[in-house]
Amino acid sequence: MTSIMTNASAMSALQTLRSINSDMESTQNRISSGYKVSSAADNSAYWSIATTMRSDNKALSTVSDALGLGAAKVDVAYTGMNSAIDVVSEIKAKLVAAREPGVDKTKINKELTELKNQLVSVSESASFSGENWLNNTSTAAAGTKNIVGGFNRDSSGL
């Protein structure tokens, strides 16, 4: 009489079943987490590297967003500056015309006042995300603006 415990075929089948169950658990864990190494217990070195890379990826995504905002601020300031240059060119033309004899200087002065108001309007409206780079009323750090352009991580991971 043979026992199930001593049957070589049954032992081989049982070992195969255990291996399949173990592989299935590993596969289910990978599927549920979306990662090949989902915890430090799987492979601590790879898990540490993967965690750092995920963190860096999120940091780079944030930097990319900040660069987009910075580019938008620069675009608004650039457009405002071009509009201001056009208005200043018109002011220059009016001043040259005012030097000619026989022109109505009162009319030209009125037009110059309107152009000055237009220039102020351009500088005040060139604002994005609460920042106006053309209308700086502050005396501190005039002309200095910062845009996030990257991130640094030292050897300690910070």
DSSP file (Angstrom, degrees, kcal/mol; ACC not computed):
  #  RESIDUE AA STRUCTURE BP1 BP2  ACC     N-H-->O    O-->H-N    N-H-->O    O-->H-N    TCO  KAPPA ALPHA  PHI   PSI    X-CA   Y-CA   Z-CA
    1    1 A M              0   0    0      0, 0.0     2,-0.3     0, 0.0     0, 0.0   0.000 360.0 360.0 360.0 136.8    0.0    0.0    0.0
    2    2 A T        -     0   0    0      3,-0.0     2,-0.3     2,-0.0     5,-0.0  -0.793 360.0-140.4-108.5 149.1    1.3    3.4   -0.9
    3    3 A S    >>  -     0   0    0     -2,-0.3     4,-0.9     1,-0.1     3,-0.6  -0.722  20.3-124.7-102.4 154.2    0.9    6.7    0.9
    4    4 A I  T 34 S+     0   0    0     -2,-0.3     3,-0.1     1,-0.2    -1,-0.1   0.798 112.0  58.3 -65.4 -27.8    0.3   10.0   -0.6
    5    5 A M  T 34 S+     0   0    0      1,-0.2    -1,-0.2     5,-0.1    -3,-0.0   0.742 111.4  38.3 -76.3 -22.8    3.3   11.3    1.3
    6    6 A T  T <4 S+     0   0    0     -3,-0.6     2,-0.5     4,-0.0    -1,-0.2   0.486  85.8 111.2-106.0  -4.1    5.7    8.8   -0.2
    7    7 A N     X  -     0   0    0     -4,-0.9     4,-2.4     1,-0.2     5,-0.2  -0.608  57.8-152.9 -73.6 119.9    4.3    8.8   -3.8
    8    8 A A  H  > S+     0   0    0     -2,-0.5     4,-2.2     1,-0.2    -1,-0.2   0.870  93.7  50.6 -64.1 -39.1    6.9   10.5   -5.9
    9    9 A S  H  > S+     0   0    0      2,-0.2     4,-2.3     1,-0.2    -1,-0.2   0.907 111.6  47.5 -66.9 -41.2    4.4   11.7   -8.5
   10   10 A A  H  > S+     0   0    0      2,-0.2     4,-2.6     1,-0.2    -2,-0.2   0.897 111.6  50.8 -66.9 -39.9    2.2   13.2   -5.8
   11   11 A M  H  X S+     0   0    0     -4,-2.4     4,-2.3     2,-0.2    -2,-0.2   0.903 111.3  48.1 -64.2 -40.8    5.2   14.9   -4.2
   12   12 A S  H  X S+     0   0    0     -4,-2.2     4,-2.2     2,-0.2    -2,-0.2   0.906 112.6  48.2 -65.4 -42.3    6.3   16.3   -7.5
   13   13 A A  H  X S+     0   0    0     -4,-2.3     4,-2.5     2,-0.2    -2,-0.2   0.900 111.5  50.5 -64.6 -41.1    2.8   17.6   -8.2
   14   14 A L  H  X S+     0   0    0     -4,-2.6     4,-2.4     2,-0.2    -2,-0.2   0.902 110.6  49.0 -64.2 -41.6    2.6   19.1   -4.7
   15   15 A Q  H  X S+     0   0    0     -4,-2.3     4,-2.2     2,-0.2    -2,-0.2   0.906 111.7  49.1 -65.1 -41.3    5.9   20.9   -5.2
   16   16 A T  H  X S+     0   0    0     -4,-2.2     4,-2.5     2,-0.2    -2,-0.2   0.904 110.3  51.4 -63.2 -42.0    4.8   22.2   -8.6
   17   17 A L  H  X S+     0   0    0     -4,-2.5     4,-2.6     2,-0.2    -2,-0.2   0.910 109.9  49.0 -62.1 -43.6    1.5   23.5   -7.1
   18   18 A R  H  X S+     0   0    0     -4,-2.4     4,-2.4     2,-0.2    -1,-0.2   0.910 111.6  49.5 -62.9 -41.6    3.4   25.3   -4.3
   19   19 A S  H  X S+     0   0    0     -4,-2.2     4,-2.6     2,-0.2    -2,-0.2   0.904 111.3  49.0 -63.2 -42.2    5.7   26.9   -6.9
   20   20 A I  H  X S+     0   0    0     -4,-2.5     4,-2.6     2,-0.2    -2,-0.2   0.916 111.1  50.0 -64.3 -43.2    2.7   28.0   -9.0
   21   21 A N  H  X S+     0   0    0     -4,-2.6     4,-2.3     2,-0.2    -2,-0.2   0.908 111.7  48.4 -61.6 -42.3    1.0   29.5   -5.9
   22   22 A S  H  X S+     0   0    0     -4,-2.4     4,-2.2     2,-0.2    -2,-0.2   0.933 113.7  46.0 -63.9 -46.1    4.2   31.4   -5.0
   23   23 A D  H  X S+     0   0    0     -4,-2.6     4,-2.6     1,-0.2    -2,-0.2   0.876 111.4  53.0 -63.6 -37.6    4.6   32.7   -8.5
   24   24 A M  H  X S+     0   0    0     -4,-2.6     4,-2.8     2,-0.2    -1,-0.2   0.897 108.3  50.1 -66.1 -40.2    0.9   33.6   -8.7
   25   25 A E  H  X S+     0   0    0     -4,-2.3     4,-2.4     2,-0.2    -2,-0.2   0.929 112.0  48.0 -61.5 -45.1    1.2   35.6   -5.4
   26   26 A S  H  X S+     0   0    0     -4,-2.2     4,-2.2     2,-0.2    -2,-0.2   0.921 113.6  47.0 -61.8 -44.5    4.2   37.4   -6.8
   27   27 A T  H  X S+     0   0    0     -4,-2.6     4,-2.6     2,-0.2    -2,-0.2   0.908 111.6  50.4 -64.9 -42.6    2.4   38.2  -10.1
   28   28 A Q  H  X S+     0   0    0     -4,-2.8     4,-2.7     1,-0.2    -1,-0.2   0.888 110.2  50.7 -63.3 -38.4   -0.8   39.3   -8.2
   29   29 A N  H  X S+     0   0    0     -4,-2.4     4,-2.1     2,-0.2     6,-0.3   0.907 111.5  47.7 -64.9 -42.0    1.3   41.6   -6.1
   30   30 A R  H  X S+     0   0    0     -4,-2.2     4,-2.4     2,-0.2     5,-0.3   0.904 113.8  47.5 -64.8 -41.1    3.0   43.1   -9.2
   31   31 A I  H  < S+     0   0    0     -4,-2.6    -2,-0.2     2,-0.2    -1,-0.2   0.918 113.0  47.6 -66.9 -43.4   -0.3   43.6  -10.9
   32   32 A S  H  < S+     0   0    0     -4,-2.7    -2,-0.2     1,-0.2    -1,-0.2   0.868 122.5  33.5 -69.2 -35.6   -2.0   45.2   -7.9
   33   33 A S  H  < S-     0   0    0     -4,-2.1    -2,-0.2     2,-0.2    -1,-0.2   0.750  96.9-134.0 -90.5 -25.2    0.9   47.6   -7.2
   34   34 A G  S  < S+     0   0    0     -4,-2.4     2,-0.4     1,-0.3    -3,-0.2   0.480  72.5 103.0  83.9   2.2    2.0   48.2  -10.8
   35   35 A Y        -     0   0    0     -6,-0.3     3,-0.3    -5,-0.3    -1,-0.3  -0.914  68.6-143.7-121.5 145.5    5.6   47.7   -9.9
   36   36 A K  S    S+     0   0    0     -2,-0.4     2,-0.6     1,-0.3    -1,-0.1   0.896 106.8  35.0 -69.1 -39.8    8.0   44.8  -10.3
   37   37 A V  S    S+     0   0    0      1,-0.1    -1,-0.3     9,-0.1     3,-0.1  -0.909  72.7 165.7-114.3  99.5    9.5   45.6   -6.9
   38   38 A S        +     0   0    0     -2,-0.6     2,-0.3    -3,-0.3    -1,-0.1   0.634  61.7  18.3 -95.3 -14.1    6.7   46.9   -4.8
   39   39 A S  S >> S-     0   0    0      1,-0.0     3,-1.2    -4,-0.0     4,-1.0  -0.958  80.4-103.9-148.8 167.2    8.3   46.7   -1.4
   40   40 A A  T 34 S+     0   0    0     -2,-0.3     4,-0.3     1,-0.3     7,-0.1   0.752 115.5  66.6 -64.9 -22.8   11.7   46.6    0.2
   41   41 A A  T 34 S+     0   0    0      1,-0.2    -1,-0.3     2,-0.2     3,-0.2   0.793  95.6  56.5 -68.7 -27.5   11.1   42.9    1.0
   42   42 A D  T <4 S-     0   0    0     -3,-1.2    -2,-0.2     1,-0.2    -1,-0.2   0.963 139.2 -27.5 -68.8 -52.1   11.1   42.1   -2.8
   43   43 A N     X  -     0   0    0     -4,-1.0     4,-2.9     1,-0.1    -1,-0.2  -0.642  60.1-158.6-166.3 101.0   14.6   43.5   -3.4
   44   44 A S  H  > S+     0   0    0     -4,-0.3     4,-2.3     1,-0.2     5,-0.2   0.834  90.8  49.5 -61.7 -37.5   15.7   46.3   -1.1
   45   45 A A  H  > S+     0   0    0      2,-0.2     4,-2.3     1,-0.2    -1,-0.2   0.956 115.9  42.0 -67.0 -49.2   18.4   47.7   -3.5
   46   46 A Y  H  > S+     0   0    0      1,-0.2     4,-3.0     2,-0.2    -2,-0.2   0.885 113.7  53.7 -64.1 -37.7   16.0   47.9   -6.4
   47   47 A W  H  X S+     0   0    0     -4,-2.9     4,-2.6     2,-0.2    -1,-0.2   0.917 109.4  48.1 -63.3 -42.9   13.2   49.2   -4.2
   48   48 A S  H  X S+     0   0    0     -4,-2.3     4,-2.2    -5,-0.2    -2,-0.2   0.923 114.2  46.0 -63.0 -45.1   15.4   52.0   -2.9
   49   49 A I  H  X S+     0   0    0     -4,-2.3     4,-2.5     1,-0.2    -2,-0.2   0.926 113.8  48.7 -63.5 -44.6   16.5   53.0   -6.4
   50   50 A A  H  X S+     0   0    0     -4,-3.0     4,-2.5     2,-0.2    -2,-0.2   0.894 110.7  50.7 -64.2 -40.0   12.9   52.8   -7.8
   51   51 A T  H  X S+     0   0    0     -4,-2.6     4,-2.2     2,-0.2    -1,-0.2   0.916 111.9  47.5 -64.3 -42.7   11.6   54.9   -4.9
   52   52 A T  H  X S+     0   0    0     -4,-2.2     4,-2.7     1,-0.2    -2,-0.2   0.903 112.1  50.1 -63.9 -41.3   14.3   57.6   -5.5
   53   53 A M  H  X S+     0   0    0     -4,-2.5     4,-2.5     2,-0.2    -2,-0.2   0.891 109.6  50.3 -66.4 -38.7   13.5   57.5   -9.2
   54   54 A R  H  X S+     0   0    0     -4,-2.5     4,-2.1     2,-0.2    -1,-0.2   0.915 112.1  48.4 -63.7 -41.3    9.8   58.0   -8.6
   55   55 A S  H  X S+     0   0    0     -4,-2.2     4,-2.3     2,-0.2    -2,-0.2   0.928 112.5  47.7 -63.2 -45.7   10.6   60.9   -6.3
   56   56 A D  H  X S+     0   0    0     -4,-2.7     4,-2.8     1,-0.2    -2,-0.2   0.882 109.2  54.6 -62.4 -38.6   12.9   62.4   -8.9
   57   57 A N  H  X S+     0   0    0     -4,-2.5     4,-1.9     2,-0.2    -1,-0.2   0.913 109.9  45.9 -61.9 -43.4   10.3   61.9  -11.6
   58   58 A K  H  X S+     0   0    0     -4,-2.1     4,-2.0     2,-0.2    -2,-0.2   0.890 112.4  51.2 -67.1 -38.6    7.7   63.8   -9.5
   59   59 A A  H  X S+     0   0    0     -4,-2.3     4,-2.3     1,-0.2    -2,-0.2   0.915 110.6  48.5 -64.0 -42.4   10.2   66.6   -8.8
   60   60 A L  H  X S+     0   0    0     -4,-2.8     4,-2.5     2,-0.2    -1,-0.2   0.852 108.5  54.2 -66.3 -33.9   11.0   66.9  -12.5
   61   61 A S  H  X S+     0   0    0     -4,-1.9     4,-2.1     2,-0.2    -1,-0.2   0.905 109.2  48.2 -64.0 -40.8    7.3   67.1  -13.3
   62   62 A T  H  X S+     0   0    0     -4,-2.0     4,-2.5     2,-0.2    -2,-0.2   0.902 111.0  50.4 -65.5 -41.2    7.0   69.9  -10.8
   63   63 A V  H  X S+     0   0    0     -4,-2.3     4,-2.7     2,-0.2    -2,-0.2   0.902 108.7  52.7 -62.7 -40.9   10.0   71.7  -12.4
   64   64 A S  H  X S+     0   0    0     -4,-2.5     4,-2.0     2,-0.2    -2,-0.2   0.912 109.9  48.0 -61.0 -42.9    8.4   71.2  -15.8
   65   65 A D  H  X S+     0   0    0     -4,-2.1     4,-2.2     2,-0.2    -2,-0.2   0.918 111.9  49.8 -62.5 -43.1    5.2   72.8  -14.5
   66   66 A A  H  X S+     0   0    0     -4,-2.5     4,-2.7     1,-0.2    -2,-0.2   0.881 108.9  52.1 -64.5 -38.0    7.2   75.7  -13.0
   67   67 A L  H  X S+     0   0    0     -4,-2.7     4,-2.8     2,-0.2    -1,-0.2   0.886 107.9  52.4 -64.3 -37.9    9.1   76.2  -16.3
   68   68 A G  H  X S+     0   0    0     -4,-2.0     4,-2.0     2,-0.2    -2,-0.2   0.917 111.4  45.7 -62.7 -43.3    5.8   76.4  -18.1
   69   69 A L  H  X S+     0   0    0     -4,-2.2     4,-2.2     2,-0.2    -2,-0.2   0.907 113.0  50.7 -65.5 -41.2    4.5   79.1  -15.7
   70   70 A G  H  X S+     0   0    0     -4,-2.7     4,-2.5     1,-0.2    -2,-0.2   0.910 109.4  50.4 -62.2 -42.1    7.8   80.9  -16.0
   71   71 A A  H  X S+     0   0    0     -4,-2.8     4,-2.5     1,-0.2    -1,-0.2   0.887 109.3  51.5 -63.2 -38.6    7.6   80.8  -19.8
   72   72 A A  H  X S+     0   0    0     -4,-2.0     4,-2.3     2,-0.2    -1,-0.2   0.902 109.9  49.4 -65.4 -40.1    4.1   82.2  -19.6
   73   73 A K  H  X S+     0   0    0     -4,-2.2     4,-2.4     2,-0.2    -2,-0.2   0.920 112.3  47.7 -63.9 -43.1    5.3   85.1  -17.4
   74   74 A V  H  X S+     0   0    0     -4,-2.5     4,-2.8     2,-0.2    -2,-0.2   0.903 110.6  52.1 -64.5 -40.9    8.1   85.8  -19.8
   75   75 A D  H  X S+     0   0    0     -4,-2.5     4,-2.7     2,-0.2     5,-0.2   0.908 110.1  48.2 -61.6 -42.9    5.7   85.7  -22.8
   76   76 A V  H  X S+     0   0    0     -4,-2.3     4,-2.5     2,-0.2    -2,-0.2   0.930 114.2  46.0 -64.2 -44.6    3.3   88.2  -21.1
   77   77 A A  H  X S+     0   0    0     -4,-2.4     4,-2.6     2,-0.2    -2,-0.2   0.900 113.1  50.6 -64.3 -40.1    6.2   90.5  -20.2
   78   78 A Y  H  X S+     0   0    0     -4,-2.8     4,-2.4     2,-0.2    -2,-0.2   0.925 111.5  46.9 -63.4 -45.9    7.6   90.2  -23.8
   79   79 A T  H  X S+     0   0    0     -4,-2.7     4,-2.2     1,-0.2    -2,-0.2   0.918 113.6  48.8 -62.9 -43.3    4.3   91.0  -25.4
   80   80 A G  H  X S+     0   0    0     -4,-2.5     4,-2.4    -5,-0.2    -2,-0.2   0.900 110.4  51.3 -62.3 -40.7    3.8   94.0  -23.1
   81   81 A M  H  X S+     0   0    0     -4,-2.6     4,-2.4     2,-0.2    -2,-0.2   0.904 109.0  50.3 -65.3 -41.2    7.3   95.2  -23.8
   82   82 A N  H  X S+     0   0    0     -4,-2.4     4,-2.0     2,-0.2    -1,-0.2   0.902 111.1  49.2 -62.9 -40.1    6.7   95.0  -27.6
   83   83 A S  H  X S+     0   0    0     -4,-2.2     4,-2.1     2,-0.2    -2,-0.2   0.906 110.7  50.5 -64.2 -40.4    3.4   96.9  -27.1
   84   84 A A  H  X S+     0   0    0     -4,-2.4     4,-2.7     1,-0.2    -2,-0.2   0.889 107.9  52.9 -64.4 -38.9    5.3   99.5  -25.1
   85   85 A I  H  X S+     0   0    0     -4,-2.4     4,-2.1     2,-0.2    -1,-0.2   0.903 108.5  50.6 -62.7 -40.8    8.0   99.9  -27.8
   86   86 A D  H  X S+     0   0    0     -4,-2.0     4,-1.8     2,-0.2    -2,-0.2   0.913 111.6  47.3 -62.5 -42.6    5.2  100.5  -30.4
   87   87 A V  H  X S+     0   0    0     -4,-2.1     4,-2.3     1,-0.2    -2,-0.2   0.910 111.0  51.0 -66.4 -41.9    3.7  103.2  -28.2
   88   88 A V  H  X S+     0   0    0     -4,-2.7     4,-2.5     1,-0.2    -1,-0.2   0.868 107.5  54.1 -64.2 -35.7    7.1  104.8  -27.5
   89   89 A S  H  X S+     0   0    0     -4,-2.1     4,-2.3     2,-0.2    -1,-0.2   0.897 108.5  49.0 -63.4 -39.6    7.7  104.9  -31.3
   90   90 A E  H  X S+     0   0    0     -4,-1.8     4,-2.2     2,-0.2    -2,-0.2   0.904 110.2  50.9 -65.3 -40.3    4.4  106.7  -31.8
   91   91 A I  H  X S+     0   0    0     -4,-2.3     4,-2.4     2,-0.2    -2,-0.2   0.920 109.7  50.9 -61.8 -43.1    5.4  109.2  -29.0
   92   92 A K  H  X S+     0   0    0     -4,-2.5     4,-2.3     1,-0.2    -2,-0.2   0.919 109.6  49.8 -60.2 -44.3    8.7  109.7  -30.8
   93   93 A A  H  X S+     0   0    0     -4,-2.3     4,-2.3     1,-0.2    -1,-0.2   0.892 110.7  49.8 -62.7 -39.3    6.9  110.4  -34.1
   94   94 A K  H  X S+     0   0    0     -4,-2.2     4,-1.9     2,-0.2    -1,-0.2   0.891 110.0  50.7 -67.0 -38.7    4.6  112.9  -32.4
   95   95 A L  H  X S+     0   0    0     -4,-2.4     4,-0.7     2,-0.2    -2,-0.2   0.890 110.9  48.4 -66.6 -38.4    7.6  114.7  -30.9
   96   96 A V  H >< S+     0   0    0     -4,-2.3     3,-0.8     1,-0.2     4,-0.4   0.914 112.1  49.6 -65.4 -41.7    9.3  114.9  -34.2
   97   97 A A  H >< S+     0   0    0     -4,-2.3     3,-1.1     1,-0.2    -2,-0.2   0.832 102.9  61.6 -65.4 -31.5    6.1  116.2  -35.8
   98   98 A A  H 3< S+     0   0    0     -4,-1.9    -1,-0.2     1,-0.2    -2,-0.2   0.730  95.6  61.3 -68.8 -20.8    5.8  118.8  -33.0
   99   99 A R  T << S+     0   0    0     -3,-0.8    -1,-0.2    -4,-0.7    -2,-0.2   0.664  83.0  99.3 -79.2 -16.0    9.1  120.4  -34.1
  100  100 A E  S X  S-     0   0    0     -3,-1.1     3,-0.9    -4,-0.4     2,-0.1  -0.442  83.2-109.1 -71.1 143.2    7.7  121.2  -37.5
  101  101 A P  T 3  S+     0   0    0      0, 0.0    -1,-0.1     0, 0.0    -2,-0.1  -0.463  96.2  24.6 -72.9 144.4    6.5  124.8  -37.9
  102  102 A G  T 3  S+     0   0    0      1,-0.3     2,-0.2    -2,-0.1    -4,-0.0   0.584  85.7 131.9  84.3  11.7    2.8  125.5  -38.2
  103  103 A V    <   -     0   0    0     -3,-0.9     2,-1.2    -5,-0.2    -1,-0.3  -0.642  67.6-106.5 -94.2 155.8    1.5  122.4  -36.4
  104  104 A D     >  -     0   0    0     -2,-0.2     4,-2.0     1,-0.2     5,-0.2  -0.682  34.3-174.0 -81.5  99.0   -1.1  122.5  -33.7
  105  105 A K  H  > S+     0   0    0     -2,-1.2     4,-2.5     1,-0.2    -1,-0.2   0.791  80.9  58.5 -68.9 -27.9    1.0  121.9  -30.6
  106  106 A T  H  > S+     0   0    0      2,-0.2     4,-2.1     1,-0.2    -1,-0.2   0.918 107.5  46.8 -66.2 -42.8   -2.1  121.7  -28.3
  107  107 A K  H  > S+     0   0    0      2,-0.2     4,-2.2     1,-0.2    -2,-0.2   0.917 113.7  47.9 -64.4 -43.6   -3.5  118.8  -30.4
  108  108 A I  H  X S+     0   0    0     -4,-2.0     4,-2.6     1,-0.2    -2,-0.2   0.897 110.2  52.6 -64.9 -39.7   -0.1  117.0  -30.4
  109  109 A N  H  X S+     0   0    0     -4,-2.5     4,-2.1     2,-0.2    -1,-0.2   0.890 109.0  50.1 -62.8 -38.8    0.2  117.5  -26.6
  110  110 A K  H  X S+     0   0    0     -4,-2.1     4,-2.0     2,-0.2    -2,-0.2   0.913 111.4  48.2 -64.5 -42.6   -3.3  116.0  -26.2
  111  111 A E  H  X S+     0   0    0     -4,-2.2     4,-2.4     1,-0.2    -2,-0.2   0.877 109.8  52.8 -64.9 -37.9   -2.3  113.0  -28.3
  112  112 A L  H  X S+     0   0    0     -4,-2.6     4,-2.5     2,-0.2    -1,-0.2   0.889 107.5  51.7 -64.6 -38.4    1.0  112.7  -26.3
  113  113 A T  H  X S+     0   0    0     -4,-2.1     4,-2.3     2,-0.2    -2,-0.2   0.910 110.3  48.8 -63.5 -41.7   -1.1  112.6  -23.1
  114  114 A E  H  X S+     0   0    0     -4,-2.0     4,-2.2     2,-0.2    -2,-0.2   0.900 111.3  49.5 -64.2 -40.3   -3.3  109.8  -24.6
  115  115 A L  H  X S+     0   0    0     -4,-2.4     4,-2.3     2,-0.2    -2,-0.2   0.881 109.3  51.9 -66.9 -37.4   -0.2  107.9  -25.6
  116  116 A K  H  X S+     0   0    0     -4,-2.5     4,-2.3     2,-0.2    -2,-0.2   0.920 110.5  48.5 -62.8 -42.8    1.3  108.3  -22.1
  117  117 A N  H  X S+     0   0    0     -4,-2.3     4,-2.3     1,-0.2    -2,-0.2   0.888 110.6  51.2 -63.3 -38.3   -1.9  106.9  -20.6
  118  118 A Q  H  X S+     0   0    0     -4,-2.2     4,-2.4     2,-0.2    -2,-0.2   0.892 108.6  51.7 -65.0 -39.2   -1.8  104.0  -23.1
  119  119 A L  H  X S+     0   0    0     -4,-2.3     4,-2.2     2,-0.2    -2,-0.2   0.904 110.3  48.1 -63.9 -42.0    1.8  103.3  -22.1
  120  120 A V  H  X S+     0   0    0     -4,-2.3     4,-2.2     2,-0.2    -2,-0.2   0.909 111.2  51.5 -63.4 -41.9    0.8  103.2  -18.4
  121  121 A S  H  X S+     0   0    0     -4,-2.3     4,-1.9     1,-0.2    -2,-0.2   0.902 109.0  50.3 -62.5 -41.8   -2.1  100.9  -19.3
  122  122 A V  H  X S+     0   0    0     -4,-2.4     4,-0.8     1,-0.2    -1,-0.2   0.931 112.4  46.7 -61.9 -45.4    0.2   98.5  -21.2
  123  123 A S  H  < S+     0   0    0     -4,-2.2    12,-0.3     1,-0.2    11,-0.3   0.855 114.3  47.2 -68.7 -33.5    2.6   98.3  -18.3
  124  124 A E  H  < S+     0   0    0     -4,-2.2    -1,-0.2     1,-0.2    -2,-0.2   0.790 111.9  49.8 -77.2 -27.2   -0.2   97.8  -15.7
  125  125 A S  H  < S+     0   0    0     -4,-1.9     2,-2.1    -5,-0.2    -1,-0.2   0.546  81.9  94.3 -90.7  -6.2   -2.0   95.1  -17.8
  126  126 A A     <  +     0   0    0     -4,-0.8     7,-0.6    -3,-0.3     8,-0.5  -0.433  61.1 132.6 -83.3  66.2    1.1   93.0  -18.4
  127  127 A S  E     +A  132   0A   0     -2,-2.1     2,-0.4     5,-0.2     5,-0.2  -0.931  31.6 178.3-123.2 141.4    0.4   90.7  -15.4
  128  128 A F  E >  S-A  131   0A   0      3,-2.6     3,-1.9    -2,-0.4    -2,-0.0  -0.980  71.9  -8.2-143.1 130.0    0.4   87.0  -15.1
  129  129 A S  T 3  S-     0   0    0     -2,-0.4     3,-0.1     1,-0.3    -1,-0.1   0.845 129.4 -53.7  55.4  37.8   -0.3   84.9  -12.0
  130  130 A G  T 3  S+     0   0    0      1,-0.2     2,-0.4     0, 0.0    -1,-0.3   0.488 116.1 110.5  80.2   2.8   -0.2   88.0   -9.8
  131  131 A E  E <   -A  128   0A   0     -3,-1.9    -3,-2.6     2,-0.0     2,-0.5  -0.932  44.7-170.6-115.3 134.5    3.2   89.2  -11.1
  132  132 A N  E     -A  127   0A   0     -2,-0.4    -5,-0.2    -5,-0.2    -9,-0.0  -0.954   4.5-177.9-122.9 110.9    3.8   92.2  -13.2
  133  133 A W  S    S+     0   0    0     -7,-0.6     3,-0.2    -2,-0.5    -1,-0.1   0.585  81.9  49.3 -85.2 -10.2    7.3   92.5  -14.6
  134  134 A L  S    S+     0   0    0     -8,-0.5     2,-0.8   -11,-0.3    -1,-0.2   0.732 105.2  54.9 -99.2 -25.8    6.8   95.8  -16.4
  135  135 A N        +     0   0    0    -12,-0.3     2,-0.9    -9,-0.2    -1,-0.2  -0.715  66.6 168.3-111.7  79.9    5.1   97.8  -13.6
  136  136 A N        +     0   0    0     -2,-0.8    -3,-0.1    -3,-0.2     6,-0.0  -0.822   9.7 168.1 -98.2 105.5    7.5   97.6  -10.7
  137  137 A T        +     0   0    0     -2,-0.9     2,-0.2     2,-0.0    -1,-0.2   0.555  51.8  94.7 -91.2  -9.4    6.6  100.1   -8.1
  138  138 A S        -     0   0    0      1,-0.1    -2,-0.0     2,-0.1     0, 0.0  -0.582  60.6-156.4 -83.9 144.1    8.9   98.7   -5.5
  139  139 A T  S >  S+     0   0    0     -2,-0.2     3,-0.7     3,-0.1     2,-0.4   0.635  70.5  91.6 -90.9 -16.1   12.4  100.1   -5.0
  140  140 A A  T 3  S-     0   0    0      1,-0.2    -2,-0.1     0, 0.0     0, 0.0  -0.648 104.8  -9.6 -82.9 133.4   13.8   96.9   -3.6
  141  141 A A  T >  S-     0   0    0     -2,-0.4     3,-1.7     1,-0.2    -1,-0.2   0.862  83.8-165.8  51.1  45.2   15.3   94.4   -6.0
  142  142 A A  T <   +     0   0    0     -3,-0.7    -1,-0.2     1,-0.3     3,-0.1  -0.416  68.6  10.2 -63.6 129.9   14.1   96.3   -9.0
  143  143 A G  T 3  S+     0   0    0      1,-0.2     2,-0.6    -2,-0.2    -1,-0.3   0.528  96.6 120.5  82.9   7.0   14.4   94.2  -12.2
  144  144 A T    <   +     0   0    0     -3,-1.7     2,-0.3     2,-0.0    -1,-0.2  -0.919  30.0 162.2-110.5 121.5   15.2   90.9  -10.4
  145  145 A K        -     0   0    0     -2,-0.6     2,-0.4    -3,-0.1    -4,-0.0  -0.974  23.0-144.9-134.0 149.2   12.9   87.9  -11.0
  146  146 A N        -     0   0    0     -2,-0.3     2,-0.4     2,-0.0    -2,-0.0  -0.913   9.8-171.4-117.9 142.4   13.4   84.2  -10.4
  147  147 A I        -     0   0    0     -2,-0.4     2,-0.2   -76,-0.0   -80,-0.1  -1.000  31.7-115.4-129.5 131.8   12.1   81.2  -12.3
  148  148 A V        +     0   0    0     -2,-0.4   -78,-0.2   -82,-0.2     3,-0.1  -0.483  40.3 166.6 -65.7 129.5   12.5   77.6  -11.1
  149  149 A G        -     0   0    0      1,-0.3     2,-0.3    -2,-0.2    -1,-0.1   0.412  55.1 -26.2-127.3  -0.5   14.7   75.8  -13.6
  150  150 A G        -     0   0    0      2,-0.0     2,-0.3   -91,-0.0    -1,-0.3  -0.983  55.4-110.3 174.6-176.3   15.7   72.6  -11.9
  151  151 A F        -     0   0    0     -2,-0.3     2,-0.4    -3,-0.1   -91,-0.0  -0.985  17.9-144.7-141.3 153.6   16.3   70.7   -8.6
  152  152 A N        -     0   0    0     -2,-0.3     2,-0.4     6,-0.1    -2,-0.0  -0.941   9.6-172.5-119.9 140.1   19.4   69.4   -6.9
  153  153 A R        -     0   0    0     -2,-0.4     2,-0.0     5,-0.0    -2,-0.0  -0.995  14.4-151.1-129.7 126.6   19.8   66.3   -4.8
  154  154 A D    >   -     0   0    0     -2,-0.4     3,-1.9     1,-0.1     0, 0.0  -0.186  40.1 -83.7 -87.2-174.4   23.0   65.7   -2.9
  155  155 A S  T 3  S+     0   0    0      1,-0.3    -1,-0.1     2,-0.1    -2,-0.0   0.723 126.5  60.5 -65.2 -21.2   24.5   62.3   -2.0
  156  156 A S  T 3  S-     0   0    0      1,-0.0    -1,-0.3     0, 0.0    -3,-0.0   0.535 119.2-108.0 -83.1  -4.4   22.3   62.0    1.1
  157  157 A G    <         0   0    0     -3,-1.9    -2,-0.1  -105,-0.0    -1,-0.0   0.516 360.0 360.0  94.0   5.5   19.2   62.1   -1.1
  158  158 A L              0   0    0      0, 0.0    -6,-0.1     0, 0.0    -3,-0.1   0.423 360.0 360.0-101.2 360.0   18.1   65.6   -0.1
